[in-house]
Amino acid sequence: MNTQPLISSASTLHHAYTFPLDKSSYRELDGRNSSIQNTTSDSNRKSVVISDEKVKNSSKVNTSPSTNINTTFNNNALQITSTKIITSIDNEPAKKEINKIKPHILSRSIPVSSSPVEFHSPDDILVDPCIARGTILYKVSAKKKQRRTFRIDVDQGRILWDSKKSGKVNIENIKELRIGEAIRNIRIHAKIGKEFEDRWFTIIYVEAGKYKSLHLLAESADLFNKWVDNLQRLYLHRKDMIGGLGHLRKRQSIWLKQHWKQANKDGDSKLVFDEVSRLCRQLNINMSRQSLKAKFGEADTQNNGWLDFTDFQRFVKIIKKRPELDNLFESLAKTKKDILTLQEFKDFLLIVQKCNLKEDYDNLYYKFCDKDLNEMSLEGFNSFLMSSDNSVFASDHAKLYQDMTHPLCHYFIDSSHNTYLLGHQLTGESSIEGYIRVLQRGCRCVEIDCWDGPDGPIVTHGHTWTSKILFQDAISAIRTYAFKASPYPLILSLEVHCSIEQQEHMAKILSEILGEHLVTKFFSDDESELPSPDSLMYKILLKGKNLPHGTAEDLFDSATDTESATDPESDVESKDNADKKHKKGKSKVAKALSDLVVYCSAVKFKGFDNSRNSKFYHMSSFSERVATRLTKTDKQSFIQHNSRHLSRIYPSGYRIASSNYEPQHQWMVGSQLVALNWQTFDLGMQINQAMFSVNGRCGYVLKPENMRNFELTTTTNPLTQYTLEVEIISAQQLTGPKDLFKEIIDPYVEVELLMPGADVIKKKTKTVLDNGFNPIWNETLTFTIDFEYLELVFLRFTVWDEDVRLNEFIGYYCIPVASLQQGYRHIPLNDANGEQYLFTTLFVRLSLKPII
């Protein structure tokens, strides 16, 4: 796959959506919806997508140009954005700006984890000499402007500057580059004149799981352009190298140069034994001094007593030798010594790896052959095992492969709870950033809590100490990012506590900002089921209360929020107290707002018998406790209900720290909108991320047929049991949980089988002492799966560092069993925030067999 240039001179801007996996299926969709695509831009420099995250909340009262925000997400692309989100604190009147909303982002997506991408030649990644040497930039914060020398170190892949603190940003940690109008509110807050706007750029990056911003001002337009262009080019190159498990040699080169510079601190291009020994300790390579001395001597072929870079490369090759791969290769290469023949490779793919390749086996073989011998050596075989061609995740599942023409209720839909919150449910920060992040990650249902504000409706968690944002700003951000990650419909779950006057204001804001994207009427008068995601592409649906037909205004139970009003039991209050509260007051629904609610009309759930006669567009919300009770007491009725209606599940009110339940227990009855707290990357979010990593990460996953077909929901298929064998062979370059350069790791691996309606099954390996670099286990863990839908069963690998006081987390990987590839696979590990480690993997052998 060719990687497209990110800055485009084309005059036509399309909807921005970033697919981290295979995106070929979406190119057709883009053309089919050209009638609603944007065509112009006010910006001189076009907005360009190379990232997943927005970080600045331009509407907050206490906006600061320096951000340090906790986050939980990994990201797959960097974004250059030049156009702004229209907010109420811009200089121009908001109403005028809303009426002339322009397109916001041009998307050029970068595949990072599934499909091989074209490598950029070394000539492409050379930075300008002046950028490599260092140039003067002004570092701007809320309190001061500092003149600093900034440079890019290509070998280390870092932006460096003189600072008493860290003074560095890793290129692969950059999530977004903002320019032009996108930084206007930051510039104004920092009291920088408008004449400097075309020389200002803001770098958004992640450090230790927190989002941070670096605001920079160039002294000239030429220098500004050089920095933006060089950052883009270097970012693309490094993402090519480290985005997946491919490009093994080039990734090895990056690793070598980074650690060579780290060890060679005096810059003499020579490493003596003590320097090499210190580096080995930092890399968790634990061996006796005598053994390390012998390997050092083996690499020092000239007997200099020190290693130059060529010697260092030889030394690294010696210490990174993997006996488990050597043994596997020897067991397969039986015809020729040190060579795996084409037939032996084919047998390995078919018998061991259980591959069913549609492409020619010969092409795959010669792709990894030694170019001189035209045969596969050990090095080529190792490269294949580490490549994206041998991914543990089924490549077909990474693409958009499911039928998208079923009714909405036939899909699981990626959903968020209290989306505006960045942290705690009672004291957390509200921000438009919450909406931006989840939409960029593929979320297709976001929640908006609406309350009366002094200058119009606001979004906040009512009766708590959480901060507030303007409803208008939230909708503007949603409009900008609604279809960046997916072209399929977005649902806005409105929880309305506003007066009639402010509800009418809400309706006006929604209509004006969302425009033709907002669905305001049924497609036809004779519909009997919900429309499909395919028919609703680039459309936004509102979930809220509807007035009875022909009514101007009507009374409903107090609080029109669907979370409390549609539940027979509340998580926060007893049923008696809730009844008393409902009797005390009534809330009105404005007709203007009601008219905008079409296919997602929120109604109070009154039992499954009643729901059989309700309209197809009626839907209800359930707390996790109520949903769990109904699942246990009337599972089949719940499945039947969800075959025709949408259901939204939300976390218990007691989860004030924003923790999550495990969503697979709700998916097992077909509940579609299983909403989670995306700001907390715990087990629940890890399962959710694994679930929606399939089908091109479009946010919609087709339910099993027995959950879709009303007739089949009453039948039970004969249960097929499976035996899952997981052989944990080894790990590579484990990163210490606290400090990479101090900790010695004693790792072990825990494997969990997560089945709906059942307790988690955990098994673990023994602990390997003092080795985080290349620990070997060779242990097999066996599981029995007795759930009918493998797509709802998940396998999680977690690597821990054993400690006498408290075992510490190192990394994890979670995957649906249905997407699991069998045979020998390398598993990429993620950190606690969901960020993928650059070089850390787990080597396993997997086998899944039905029990006959």
C-alpha positions in Angstrom: 0.0 0.0 0.0 1.3 3.4 -0.9 1.4 6.1 1.8 -0.2 9.3 0.4 1.4 12.7 1.0 -0.4 14.5 3.8 -0.5 18.0 2.5 -2.7 18.3 -0.5 -3.2 21.1 -2.9 -6.5 19.8 -4.1 -9.4 22.3 -3.8 -12.0 19.7 -2.8 -11.9 18.6 0.8 -13.7 15.4 1.8 -15.1 14.3 5.1 -12.2 13.3 7.4 -12.1 9.8 8.7 -9.1 7.9 9.7 -9.1 4.1 9.5 -6.0 2.6 11.2 -6.6 -0.7 9.3 -7.4 -1.4 5.7 -9.4 1.4 4.2 -9.9 0.3 0.6 -13.5 -0.6 1.3 -14.3 3.0 2.2 -13.1 4.7 -0.9 -16.3 3.7 -2.7 -18.3 5.1 0.1 -16.6 8.4 -0.1 -17.6 8.8 -3.7 -21.2 7.7 -3.1 -21.7 10.5 -0.6 -20.1 13.3 -2.5 -23.2 15.4 -2.4 -22.8 16.0 1.3 -19.0 16.5 1.3 -17.4 19.8 1.9 -15.8 21.6 -1.0 -14.0 24.7 0.2 -11.8 26.0 2.9 -11.1 29.5 4.3 -7.6 28.4 5.3 -4.5 29.2 3.1 -2.9 26.0 4.3 -5.2 22.9 4.0 -6.0 20.9 7.1 -4.3 17.5 7.0 -4.9 14.4 9.0 -1.9 12.5 10.4 -3.4 11.8 13.9 -6.2 10.7 16.2 -6.5 13.3 18.9 -7.6 16.8 19.6 -6.5 18.3 22.9 -7.6 21.8 23.3 -11.0 22.7 24.7 -11.5 26.0 23.1 -14.7 26.8 24.9 -13.7 26.4 28.6 -13.8 29.4 30.7 -10.4 28.7 32.2 -8.7 27.9 28.9 -4.9 27.8 29.0 -2.5 27.4 26.2 -0.6 24.8 28.2 -2.4 21.5 28.6 -1.5 18.5 30.6 -4.5 16.1 30.4 -4.8 12.6 31.5 -5.7 10.2 28.8 -6.3 6.5 28.2 -6.0 6.1 24.5 -3.6 4.9 22.0 -3.5 6.7 18.6 -2.8 5.8 15.1 -2.1 8.8 13.1 -0.9 12.4 13.4 -3.1 15.2 12.3 -2.2 18.6 10.9 -5.3 20.8 11.4 -5.6 24.4 10.2 -9.3 25.2 10.5 -11.0 25.8 13.8 -13.9 24.6 15.8 -16.4 27.4 16.0 -17.0 28.3 19.6 -18.7 31.1 21.5 -15.5 32.7 22.6 -14.2 33.5 19.1 -14.0 37.2 18.2 -16.7 37.0 15.5 -20.3 36.5 16.5 -21.0 32.8 16.9 -24.2 33.0 15.0 -22.5 34.4 11.8 -19.8 31.7 12.0 -22.3 28.9 12.4 -24.1 30.0 9.3 -21.0 29.8 7.2 -19.4 26.6 8.6 -16.7 25.4 6.3 -15.1 22.0 6.0 -12.7 21.3 8.8 -10.2 18.5 7.9 -8.8 16.8 4.9 -7.9 13.3 5.8 -5.0 11.3 4.5 -5.0 8.1 6.6 -1.9 6.2 7.6 -2.2 2.4 8.0 -0.2 1.4 11.0 -0.9 -2.1 12.2 -2.3 -4.5 9.7 -1.4 -3.9 6.1 2.2 -3.6 5.0 3.0 0.0 3.9 5.6 1.3 1.5 8.8 2.3 3.1 10.1 5.8 2.5 13.7 5.9 1.3 16.3 7.4 3.5 16.5 10.4 1.2 12.9 11.2 2.0 13.5 11.5 5.7 16.6 13.7 5.8 15.6 16.9 7.6 16.7 20.3 6.5 20.3 21.0 7.7 19.1 24.0 9.7 16.5 22.0 11.5 19.1 19.3 12.3 21.5 21.9 13.7 18.9 23.8 15.5 16.8 26.9 14.9 15.4 29.6 17.2 11.7 29.2 18.1 9.7 31.0 20.7 8.1 28.6 23.2 4.8 30.1 24.3 2.9 29.4 27.5 0.2 31.1 29.5 2.7 33.0 31.6 5.8 33.6 29.4 7.4 33.5 26.0 10.9 31.9 25.9 13.4 32.0 23.1 14.9 28.5 22.7 16.9 26.5 20.2 14.9 23.6 18.8 16.2 20.8 16.6 15.2 17.4 15.2 17.4 14.3 15.8 16.5 11.9 13.1 18.4 8.9 14.6 16.6 9.3 17.9 13.4 10.4 16.3 13.0 13.3 18.7 12.4 17.0 18.9 15.0 18.4 21.3 15.5 21.8 22.9 17.4 23.4 25.7 15.4 23.0 28.9 15.9 22.4 32.6 13.2 19.7 32.4 13.0 17.0 29.8 13.4 19.1 26.7 12.3 16.4 24.3 9.3 15.0 22.4 9.4 11.6 20.7 8.1 11.9 17.1 5.9 8.8 17.4 4.2 10.3 20.5 3.0 13.3 18.5 -0.8 13.1 18.0 -1.6 16.3 16.2 0.0 19.4 14.7 -2.3 22.5 14.9 -1.8 25.5 12.7 -3.7 28.6 11.4 -7.2 29.1 12.8 -7.0 25.9 14.9 -4.7 27.8 17.3 -6.5 31.1 17.3 -8.1 30.8 20.8 -4.7 29.7 22.2 -3.0 32.7 20.6 -5.6 35.1 21.9 -5.3 33.7 25.4 -1.5 34.1 25.3 -2.0 37.7 24.1 -0.1 37.2 20.8 -1.1 39.4 17.9 -3.0 38.1 14.9 -0.1 38.9 12.6 1.8 36.0 14.2 -0.9 33.4 13.5 0.6 32.2 10.2 3.9 31.4 12.0 2.4 29.6 15.0 2.2 25.8 15.3 1.1 23.7 18.3 2.4 20.1 18.8 0.1 17.8 20.8 1.8 14.8 22.2 1.6 12.1 24.8 4.0 11.6 27.6 3.6 9.0 30.4 -0.1 8.6 29.4 -0.8 12.4 29.6 -1.7 14.7 26.8 0.5 17.8 26.6 0.9 20.7 24.2 4.0 22.5 22.9 3.2 26.0 21.5 5.9 27.3 19.1 6.3 30.5 17.1 8.7 30.7 14.2 10.6 33.9 13.4 9.7 33.7 9.7 7.1 32.0 7.4 9.9 30.1 5.7 11.1 28.6 8.9 7.5 27.8 9.9 7.0 25.8 6.6 10.3 24.0 7.1 9.3 22.8 10.6 5.8 21.7 9.5 7.1 19.8 6.4 10.0 18.2 8.2 7.8 17.0 11.1 5.3 15.5 8.7 8.0 13.7 6.7 9.8 12.3 9.7 6.5 11.2 11.4 5.4 9.3 8.3 8.8 7.5 8.1 8.8 6.5 11.8 5.1 5.3 11.7 6.0 3.2 8.7 8.7 1.5 10.8 7.0 1.1 14.1 3.3 1.0 13.4 3.2 -2.8 13.0 5.5 -5.8 13.3 6.8 -5.4 9.7 10.0 -3.7 8.4 12.0 -5.7 10.9 15.4 -4.6 9.6 14.5 -1.0 9.5 13.0 -1.1 13.0 16.1 -2.8 14.2 18.1 0.1 12.7 16.1 2.7 14.6 16.5 0.7 17.8 20.3 0.4 17.3 20.8 4.1 16.6 18.7 5.1 19.6 20.7 2.9 22.1 24.0 3.7 20.5 23.5 7.4 21.1 22.2 6.6 24.6 25.3 4.6 25.5 27.8 6.9 23.7 27.2 9.9 25.9 30.7 11.4 25.5 30.3 11.3 21.7 33.7 9.6 20.9 31.9 6.8 18.8 33.5 4.1 21.0 31.9 2.0 23.7 34.1 0.4 26.3 32.9 -2.6 28.3 31.6 -0.6 31.3 29.4 1.5 28.9 28.1 -1.7 27.2 27.5 -3.3 30.6 25.5 -0.3 31.8 23.4 -0.3 28.7 22.6 -4.0 29.1 21.4 -3.4 32.6 19.1 -0.6 31.4 17.7 -3.0 28.7 17.0 -5.7 31.4 19.7 -8.0 29.9 20.8 -9.8 33.0 23.9 -12.1 32.6 27.0 -12.7 34.5 29.9 -10.3 34.0 32.0 -13.1 32.7 29.4 -14.1 30.1 28.9 -10.5 29.0 32.6 -10.0 28.7 32.8 -13.1 26.4 30.1 -11.7 24.1 31.8 -8.3 24.1 35.0 -9.9 23.1 33.2 -11.9 20.3 31.9 -8.6 18.9 35.3 -6.8 19.2 36.9 -8.6 16.3 39.9 -6.2 16.1 40.7 -6.6 19.9 40.5 -2.8 20.3 39.0 -3.1 23.8 36.1 -1.0 22.6 33.2 -1.3 20.1 32.6 1.0 17.2 29.1 1.2 15.6 29.8 -1.8 13.4 31.0 -3.8 16.4 28.0 -2.7 18.4 25.7 -4.0 15.6 27.5 -7.3 15.8 27.2 -7.3 19.6 23.5 -6.6 19.5 22.9 -9.5 17.0 24.7 -11.8 19.4 22.7 -10.9 22.5 19.4 -10.8 20.6 19.9 -14.3 19.2 16.6 -16.2 19.8 17.2 -20.0 20.4 13.4 -20.6 20.2 13.3 -19.4 16.6 16.5 -21.3 15.7 14.9 -24.5 17.0 11.7 -23.9 15.1 13.5 -23.2 11.9 15.7 -26.3 12.3 12.6 -28.5 12.9 11.1 -27.2 9.6 14.2 -27.0 7.4 14.8 -30.7 6.7 15.8 -30.7 3.0 18.6 -28.3 3.1 20.7 -27.0 6.0 20.0 -23.4 6.8 17.4 -23.1 4.1 13.6 -23.5 4.2 12.3 -24.6 0.9 9.2 -23.4 -0.8 7.4 -26.6 -0.1 8.4 -26.7 3.5 7.2 -23.1 3.9 3.8 -24.0 2.3 3.5 -27.0 4.6 4.2 -24.7 7.6 1.5 -22.2 6.6 -1.1 -24.9 5.9 -0.5 -27.4 8.7 1.0 -25.3 11.5 -0.4 -21.8 10.9 -3.8 -23.0 9.6 -3.6 -20.5 6.8 -6.1 -20.4 4.0 -4.3 -17.9 1.7 -6.2 -16.6 -1.2 -3.0 -15.2 -2.7 -0.2 -17.2 -4.2 2.0 -18.9 -1.5 5.0 -18.4 -3.8 4.8 -14.6 -3.6 4.8 -14.7 0.2 7.8 -17.0 0.2 9.9 -14.9 -2.2 9.0 -11.8 -0.4 11.1 -13.0 2.6 13.8 -14.8 0.6 17.5 -14.0 0.7 17.9 -11.9 -2.4 21.2 -13.5 -3.4 20.2 -17.1 -2.7 16.5 -16.7 -3.8 15.7 -19.0 -0.9 14.4 -18.5 2.7 17.1 -18.3 5.3 16.7 -18.1 9.1 16.8 -14.3 8.9 14.0 -14.3 6.3 11.9 -16.8 8.3 12.3 -14.7 11.4 11.3 -11.6 9.5 8.2 -13.4 8.3 7.2 -14.4 11.8 7.5 -10.8 13.0 5.8 -9.3 10.0 2.2 -8.1 9.5 1.8 -11.1 7.1 1.8 -13.2 10.2 -0.3 -11.1 12.4 -2.2 -12.7 15.3 -5.3 -10.7 14.3 -7.1 -12.1 11.2 -6.5 -9.7 8.3 -10.0 -10.3 6.9 -11.5 -9.1 10.1 -9.4 -5.9 10.0 -11.2 -4.8 6.9 -14.8 -3.6 6.4 -16.2 -7.1 5.7 -19.7 -7.2 7.1 -23.0 -6.5 5.5 -24.0 -3.0 6.4 -27.5 -3.1 5.0 -29.3 -4.6 8.1 -31.4 -2.5 10.4 -29.4 -0.5 13.1 -30.7 -2.8 15.8 -28.8 -5.7 14.3 -25.4 -4.2 15.1 -23.4 -3.7 18.2 -22.5 0.0 18.2 -19.5 1.6 19.9 -20.8 3.8 22.6 -19.7 6.3 25.3 -21.2 7.3 28.6 -20.9 10.9 29.9 -18.7 11.6 27.0 -17.9 15.2 28.0 -16.0 14.1 31.2 -12.3 13.6 31.2 -12.1 12.0 34.6 -14.1 11.6 37.8 -17.9 11.5 37.7 -18.4 14.0 40.5 -15.4 16.3 40.3 -14.0 15.7 36.8 -13.3 18.2 34.1 -15.9 18.7 31.3 -14.5 19.4 27.9 -15.2 19.2 24.2 -12.0 17.2 24.2 -14.0 14.3 25.5 -16.2 14.3 22.3 -13.2 14.8 20.0 -11.2 11.9 21.5 -13.9 9.3 21.4 -15.1 10.3 17.9 -11.5 10.0 16.6 -11.4 6.5 18.1 -14.5 5.4 16.2 -17.2 5.9 18.8 -20.7 6.1 17.2 -22.9 7.1 20.2 -22.0 10.0 22.5 -23.9 11.3 25.4 -24.8 15.0 26.1 -26.1 16.1 29.5 -28.0 19.4 28.8 -28.8 22.0 31.5 -29.9 25.6 31.6 -27.0 28.1 31.5 -26.8 31.8 32.0 -26.0 32.4 28.3 -27.7 29.4 26.7 -27.7 25.6 27.3 -24.7 24.0 28.9 -23.3 20.5 29.1 -22.3 19.2 32.6 -22.9 16.4 35.0 -25.8 17.8 37.0 -25.7 18.3 40.8 -22.0 17.6 40.9 -18.8 19.6 41.0 -17.8 18.9 37.4 -17.0 21.9 35.2 -19.3 23.1 32.4 -19.1 23.7 28.6 -21.5 25.3 26.2 -23.9 23.1 24.3 -23.1 25.0 21.2 -19.4 24.3 21.5 -20.0 20.6 22.1 -22.2 20.3 19.0 -19.6 22.3 16.9 -16.9 19.9 17.9 -19.1 16.9 17.2 -19.9 18.3 13.8 -16.2 18.7 13.0 -15.2 15.1 14.0 -18.4 13.2 13.5 -17.2 11.3 10.4 -13.5 11.4 10.8 -13.1 7.8 12.0 -16.2 6.3 10.3 -18.7 7.3 7.7 -21.5 5.4 9.5 -24.3 7.1 11.5 -23.5 8.9 14.7 -26.1 8.9 17.5 -26.3 11.8 20.0 -27.9 10.6 23.2 -29.5 13.7 24.7 -30.2 13.9 28.4 -32.3 17.1 28.7 -32.9 19.0 31.9 -33.5 22.4 30.2 -36.4 24.8 30.2 -38.6 25.1 27.1 -36.9 28.3 26.0 -33.4 26.7 26.2 -34.7 23.5 24.6 -35.8 25.6 21.6 -32.3 27.2 21.6 -30.8 23.7 21.6 -33.0 22.8 18.6 -31.8 25.8 16.7 -28.2 25.1 17.4 -28.6 21.4 16.3 -30.3 22.4 13.1 -27.9 25.2 12.2 -24.6 23.5 13.0 -25.4 19.9 11.9 -27.4 21.0 8.9 -28.1 18.3 6.3 -26.3 15.7 8.4 -29.1 15.7 11.0 -32.0 13.3 10.3 -35.2 15.2 10.9 -37.8 13.0 9.3 -38.5 9.4 8.4 -37.3 8.2 5.0 -40.8 6.9 4.1 -44.3 6.7 5.6 -44.5 2.9 5.5 -41.3 2.0 7.3 -41.5 -1.0 9.7 -37.9 -1.3 10.8 -34.9 0.9 11.5 -32.8 2.0 8.6 -29.4 0.5 8.0 -26.0 2.0 8.7 -25.4 2.0 4.9 -28.5 4.1 4.3 -27.5 6.5 7.1 -24.0 7.2 6.1 -22.8 10.7 7.1 -26.0 11.1 9.1 -26.6 12.1 12.7 -29.5 10.8 14.8 -30.8 12.3 18.0 -31.9 10.1 20.8 -34.4 11.8 23.1 -38.0 12.3 24.1 -40.8 12.6 21.5 -44.1 14.5 22.1 -47.3 12.5 21.3 -48.5 13.2 17.7 -50.3 16.5 17.3 -49.2 17.9 20.7 -47.6 21.3 20.9 -46.2 20.7 24.4 -46.6 17.8 26.8 -45.7 16.8 30.4 -43.3 14.0 31.2 -41.8 12.5 34.3 -39.5 14.8 36.1 -36.1 14.8 34.4 -36.4 13.9 30.8 -33.0 12.2 30.9 -33.4 8.7 29.6 -31.1 7.2 32.1 -33.4 7.7 35.1 -36.8 8.1 33.4 -36.7 4.8 31.5 -35.4 2.6 34.2 -37.7 0.7 36.5 -34.9 0.8 39.1 -32.3 3.5 39.6 -28.8 2.7 40.7 -28.6 5.9 42.8 -31.9 5.9 44.5 -34.5 3.4 45.7 -37.6 2.9 43.7 -39.8 4.5 46.4 -37.7 7.6 46.5 -37.7 7.7 42.7 -41.5 7.5 42.6 -41.8 10.3 45.1 -39.4 12.4 43.1 -41.3 11.8 39.9 -44.6 12.9 41.5 -43.2 16.2 42.7 -42.7 17.8 39.3 -43.1 17.5 35.6 -40.8 18.5 32.8 -41.8 19.8 29.5 -40.4 18.9 26.1 -40.2 21.6 23.4 -41.9 20.7 20.1 -38.9 22.1 18.2 -36.6 19.7 19.9 -39.0 16.8 19.8 -39.4 17.2 16.0 -35.7 16.5 15.6 -36.0 13.0 17.3 -36.9 10.5 14.6 -35.4 6.9 14.8 -34.3 6.9 18.4 -37.3 7.9 20.5 -36.6 7.3 24.2 -39.4 5.6 26.1 -39.8 4.2 29.5 -39.3 0.4 29.6 -42.5 -1.2 30.9 -41.6 -4.9 30.4 -41.0 -7.2 27.4 -44.7 -7.9 26.9 -45.4 -4.2 26.3 -42.3 -3.7 24.1 -43.6 -6.3 21.6 -46.3 -3.9 20.6 -44.2 -0.7 20.6 -43.0 1.2 17.6 -39.8 0.0 15.9 -38.2 3.4 16.6 -38.8 3.2 20.3 -35.8 2.5 22.5 -35.0 2.3 26.2 -32.0 2.8 28.5 -31.0 0.5 31.3 -28.5 0.8 34.1 -26.0 -2.1 34.2 -27.7 -3.5 37.3 -31.1 -3.6 35.7 -29.8 -5.0 32.5 -27.9 -7.7 34.3 -31.0 -8.7 36.3 -33.1 -8.9 33.1 -30.4 -10.9 31.4 -30.5 -13.5 34.2 -34.3 -13.6 34.6 -35.5 -13.4 31.0 -32.5 -13.8 28.6 -34.5 -14.9 25.5 -37.1 -12.1 25.8 -34.2 -9.6 26.0 -32.6 -11.0 22.9 -36.0 -10.9 21.1 -36.5 -7.3 22.2 -33.1 -6.3 20.9 -33.7 -7.9 17.6 -36.2 -5.1 16.8 -35.4 -2.3 19.2 -32.3 -0.4 20.3 -31.2 -0.7 23.9 -28.7 1.5 25.7 -26.8 0.2 28.8 -25.0 2.7 31.0 -22.7 2.3 34.1 -24.0 2.2 37.6 -24.2 5.6 39.4 -21.9 4.1 42.0 -19.0 4.1 39.6 -18.0 7.6 40.6 -14.3 7.0 39.7 -15.4 6.3 36.1 -14.7 2.6 36.2 -16.3 0.2 33.7 -18.3 -3.0 33.7 -17.4 -5.8 31.3 -19.5 -5.2 28.2 -19.6 -8.8 26.9 -22.2 -9.7 29.6 -24.5 -7.1 27.9 -23.7 -8.0 24.4 -24.8 -11.6 25.0 -28.4 -10.5 24.9 -27.9 -8.3 21.8 -27.9 -4.9 23.6 -26.4 -2.6 21.0 -25.4 0.7 22.8 -23.3 -0.6 25.7 -21.9 2.7 26.9 -18.6 2.9 28.8 -16.4 5.5 30.4 -13.8 6.0 27.7 -11.6 8.1 29.9 -10.7 5.0 32.0 -8.8 2.3 30.1 -9.6 -0.6 32.3 -10.6 -4.2 31.5 -14.0 -3.1 30.2 -12.5 -0.6 27.8 -9.9 -3.1 26.7 -12.6 -5.6 25.8 -14.6 -2.8 24.0 -11.5 -1.8 22.0 -11.0 -5.5 21.0 -14.6 -5.9 20.0 -14.6 -2.9 17.7 -11.2 -3.5 16.2 -13.0 -5.7 13.7 -14.9 -4.6 10.6 -12.6 -1.8 9.7 -13.0 -0.2 13.1 -16.1 1.6 11.7 -17.9 1.4 15.1 -20.5 -1.1 13.9 -20.3 -4.9 14.4 -23.0 -7.2 13.0 -24.6 -9.3 15.6 -24.8 -13.2 15.2 -27.7 -14.3 13.1 -29.6 -15.9 16.1 -29.6 -12.4 17.7 -30.9 -10.7 14.6 -33.7 -13.0 13.3 -36.8 -12.7 15.5 -37.8 -16.3 14.8 -34.3 -17.7 15.5 -34.1 -15.8 18.9 -36.3 -18.4 20.5 -34.2 -21.3 19.3 -31.0 -22.6 20.7 -28.3 -24.1 18.5 -26.4 -27.2 19.7 -23.5 -25.9 21.7 -20.1 -26.5 20.2 -17.3 -26.6 22.7 -13.7 -25.7 21.8 -10.3 -26.4 23.3 -8.0 -23.4 23.1 -4.3 -24.1 23.7 -2.0 -21.1 24.3 1.7 -21.9 24.4 3.6 -19.0 25.9 7.0 -19.3 24.4 8.9 -16.1 25.0 8.8 -12.3 25.3 11.0 -9.6 23.7 12.3 -6.4 25.2 9.8 -6.0 28.1 9.7 -2.5 29.4 10.0 -1.9 33.1 6.7 -0.7 34.8 8.3 2.2 36.6 11.7 3.1 35.2 13.1 1.6 32.1 16.6 2.4 33.2 16.5 1.1 36.8 14.2 -1.9 37.2 15.2 -5.5 36.8 12.1 -7.4 35.7 10.9 -10.8 37.0 8.1 -11.4 34.4 5.3 -13.9 34.2 2.3 -14.0 31.8 -1.3 -14.3 32.8 -3.9 -15.3 30.2 -7.6 -14.7 30.7 -10.6 -16.2 28.9 -13.5 -13.8 29.1 -16.8 -15.4 28.2 -20.3 -13.7 28.5 -22.3 -14.8 31.5 -19.3 -16.5 33.1 -16.6 -15.7 35.5 -13.2 -14.9 34.1 -10.9 -18.0 33.7 -7.3 -17.1 34.6 -4.1 -19.1 34.1 -0.5 -18.0 34.4 3.1 -19.1 33.7 5.9 -19.5 36.1 8.1 -16.4 36.8 11.4 -15.9 35.0 13.9 -14.2 37.3 15.9 -11.1 36.3 15.2 -11.2 32.6 13.0 -8.7 30.8 14.9 -8.7 27.6 14.3 -12.2 26.3 12.6 -14.4 28.9 11.6 -17.9 27.8 8.7 -19.9 29.3 7.7 -22.7 26.8 4.5 -23.3 28.9 1.1 -24.4 27.5 -2.1 -23.1 29.1 -5.3 -24.9 28.1 -8.9 -23.5 28.1 -12.3 -24.8 27.3 -14.8 -22.5 25.5 -18.5 -23.3 25.9 -20.2 -20.2 24.5 -21.9 -20.4 21.2 -20.6 -17.1 19.7 -16.8 -16.9 19.5 -17.0 -13.3 18.4 -18.2 -12.4 21.9 -15.5 -14.4 23.7 -12.2 -12.6 24.4 -8.7 -13.6 25.2 -6.4 -11.2 27.2 -2.7 -11.6 27.6 -1.1 -9.6 30.5 2.6 -9.5 31.4 3.4 -8.8 35.0 6.5 -8.1 37.0 6.5 -10.2 40.1 7.3 -8.2 43.3 7.3 -9.2 46.9 5.0 -6.3 47.7 2.8 -5.8 44.7 3.0 -7.3 41.2 3.3 -4.6 38.6 1.7 -4.4 35.2 3.9 -4.3 32.2 1.7 -4.8 29.1 -1.5 -6.4 27.7 -3.2 -7.5 24.5 -6.9 -8.3 24.1 -8.5 -10.0 21.1 -11.8 -11.6 20.1 -11.3 -15.4 19.9 -13.1 -15.4 16.5 -10.3 -13.1 15.1 -7.5 -15.2 16.5 -5.0 -16.6 14.0 -3.6 -20.0 14.9 0.1 -21.1 14.9 3.2 -19.2 15.8 2.4 -15.5 16.3 4.0 -12.4 17.8 1.6 -10.4 19.9 2.2 -6.6 20.2 1.8 -5.5 23.8 0.2 -2.2 24.9 0.9 -0.2 28.0 -1.7 0.7 30.7 -3.0 3.6 28.6 -3.5 1.5 25.5 -0.4 2.8 23.7 1.4 0.1 21.8 5.0 -0.5 22.8 7.4 0.0 20.0 9.5 -3.1 20.3 7.8 -5.2 23.0 6.2 -8.5 21.9 5.0 -11.9 23.2 5.8 -15.0 21.1 3.1 -17.6 21.3 1.6 -20.7 19.6 -2.1 -20.9 19.4 -4.5 -23.7 18.7 -8.3 -23.8 18.6 -10.1 -27.1 18.1 -13.8 -28.1 18.4 -14.5 -30.8 21.0 -16.1 -33.7 19.2 
